[in-house]
Amino acid sequence: MNAPLSAPLTPVFTPAWHAELALGYARHGATTRPVLRRHQGPLRVQKHLYGEGPEVCQHIIVHPPAGIAGGDSLQISAQVADNAWAQLTSPGAAKWYRANCRASQHVQLQVAPGATLEWLPQETIVYSAAQAELSTQIELSGDAQLCYWDIIALGRPAAGERFNQGYLSAALDIRRDGQWLWHERQRIHGDDRLLDSPIGLNGYPVLATLIITGEIDSELLSACRALPCQGRGDLTQLPGLVVARCLSHEALHARAWLISLWQILRPALLGRTAVPPRIWNT
């Protein structure tokens, strides 16, 4: 029973997850309803909610493995039809683990005339030695409205982990009727000098962005800039877009600043009072 093995055990490898989620929303009378919900692999949405009335359909995107490892591939798409309003968020942080090969996530969002999409996930934590590749493509038609944010935490400072290996590659494209509104590429390597450079992240491990369609006046811009930020944050008015950027030492601080901006900008630019999803408080 206790005799030595004649041959070494075969290494056990965890299989990579390849997951897809396709969502669609349409307006029926005064109600936005989900009309497409197709998934393959470990990506799901919870039951749709109407926390602020029938006009806004809220979905919480869930990735049951709770983390993205080397070789994993996630694809998420959402289509919001004419005059519908969808709000997509997540129940917690997305964790990208250290890996010896790349992992990827591709998000494709389409918003029809008169429709609104809010893409408001919680933070993405990129562990040291992860190989994370993220891309997002957003197509707006006519007068479609968008509120988009992302929060990236590099390494795990609370655990004493600096982002000193691996890389993060991120791409974000936003078009309206085929014309560019936003085109951005980022690539950050572990221990890159930009992590500490004053023209880079300046020692902050968390970077966050909020982009919302529309234009605000100088008074509202000043009010937004006056909001307290535990780190460094500012806003810019571009043609058709308001862009906010933040650097912080903790993801919770960056998220709190984005939420405070959203609470001001949502009624001003999207026309609805800001009602935080209940999941943000759990």
Secondary structure in CASP SS format (residue, H / E / C, confidence):
PFRMAT SS
TARGET T0000
AUTHOR 0000-0000-0000
METHOD secondary structure of the structure
MODEL  1
M C 1.00
N C 1.00
A C 1.00
P C 1.00
L C 1.00
S C 1.00
A C 1.00
P C 1.00
L C 1.00
T C 1.00
P C 1.00
V C 1.00
F C 1.00
T C 1.00
P C 1.00
A C 1.00
W C 1.00
H E 1.00
A E 1.00
E E 1.00
L E 1.00
A E 1.00
L E 1.00
G E 1.00
Y E 1.00
A E 1.00
R E 1.00
H E 1.00
G C 1.00
A C 1.00
T E 1.00
T E 1.00
R E 1.00
P E 1.00
V E 1.00
L E 1.00
R E 1.00
R E 1.00
H E 1.00
Q E 1.00
G C 1.00
P C 1.00
L C 1.00
R E 1.00
V E 1.00
Q C 1.00
K C 1.00
H C 1.00
L E 1.00
Y C 1.00
G C 1.00
E C 1.00
G C 1.00
P C 1.00
E C 1.00
V C 1.00
C E 1.00
Q E 1.00
H E 1.00
I E 1.00
I E 1.00
V E 1.00
H C 1.00
P C 1.00
P C 1.00
A C 1.00
G C 1.00
I E 1.00
A C 1.00
G C 1.00
G C 1.00
D C 1.00
S E 1.00
L E 1.00
Q E 1.00
I E 1.00
S E 1.00
A E 1.00
Q E 1.00
V E 1.00
A C 1.00
D C 1.00
N C 1.00
A C 1.00
W E 1.00
A E 1.00
Q E 1.00
L E 1.00
T E 1.00
S C 1.00
P C 1.00
G C 1.00
A C 1.00
A E 1.00
K E 1.00
W E 1.00
Y C 1.00
R C 1.00
A C 1.00
N C 1.00
C C 1.00
R C 1.00
A E 1.00
S E 1.00
Q E 1.00
H E 1.00
V E 1.00
Q E 1.00
L E 1.00
Q E 1.00
V E 1.00
A C 1.00
P C 1.00
G C 1.00
A C 1.00
T E 1.00
L E 1.00
E E 1.00
W E 1.00
L E 1.00
P C 1.00
Q C 1.00
E C 1.00
T E 1.00
I E 1.00
V E 1.00
Y C 1.00
S C 1.00
A C 1.00
A C 1.00
Q E 1.00
A E 1.00
E E 1.00
L E 1.00
S E 1.00
T E 1.00
Q E 1.00
I E 1.00
E E 1.00
L E 1.00
S C 1.00
G C 1.00
D C 1.00
A C 1.00
Q E 1.00
L E 1.00
C E 1.00
Y E 1.00
W E 1.00
D E 1.00
I E 1.00
I E 1.00
A E 1.00
L E 1.00
G C 1.00
R E 1.00
P H 1.00
A H 1.00
A H 1.00
G C 1.00
E E 1.00
R C 1.00
F C 1.00
N C 1.00
Q C 1.00
G C 1.00
Y E 1.00
L E 1.00
S E 1.00
A E 1.00
A E 1.00
L E 1.00
D E 1.00
I E 1.00
R E 1.00
R E 1.00
D C 1.00
G C 1.00
Q E 1.00
W E 1.00
L E 1.00
W E 1.00
H E 1.00
E E 1.00
R E 1.00
Q E 1.00
R E 1.00
I E 1.00
H E 1.00
G C 1.00
D C 1.00
D C 1.00
R H 1.00
L H 1.00
L H 1.00
D C 1.00
S C 1.00
P C 1.00
I C 1.00
G C 1.00
L C 1.00
N C 1.00
G C 1.00
Y C 1.00
P C 1.00
V E 1.00
L E 1.00
A E 1.00
T E 1.00
L E 1.00
I E 1.00
I E 1.00
T E 1.00
G C 1.00
E C 1.00
I C 1.00
D C 1.00
S H 1.00
E H 1.00
L H 1.00
L H 1.00
S H 1.00
A H 1.00
C H 1.00
R H 1.00
A C 1.00
L C 1.00
P C 1.00
C C 1.00
Q C 1.00
G E 1.00
R E 1.00
G E 1.00
D E 1.00
L E 1.00
T E 1.00
Q E 1.00
L E 1.00
P C 1.00
G C 1.00
L E 1.00
V E 1.00
V E 1.00
A E 1.00
R E 1.00
C E 1.00
L E 1.00
S E 1.00
H C 1.00
E C 1.00
A H 1.00
L H 1.00
H H 1.00
A H 1.00
R H 1.00
A H 1.00
W H 1.00
L H 1.00
I H 1.00
S H 1.00
L H 1.00
W H 1.00
Q H 1.00
I H 1.00
L H 1.00
R H 1.00
P H 1.00
A H 1.00
L H 1.00
L H 1.00
G C 1.00
R C 1.00
T C 1.00
A C 1.00
V C 1.00
P C 1.00
P C 1.00
R H 1.00
I H 1.00
W H 1.00
N H 1.00
T C 1.00
END
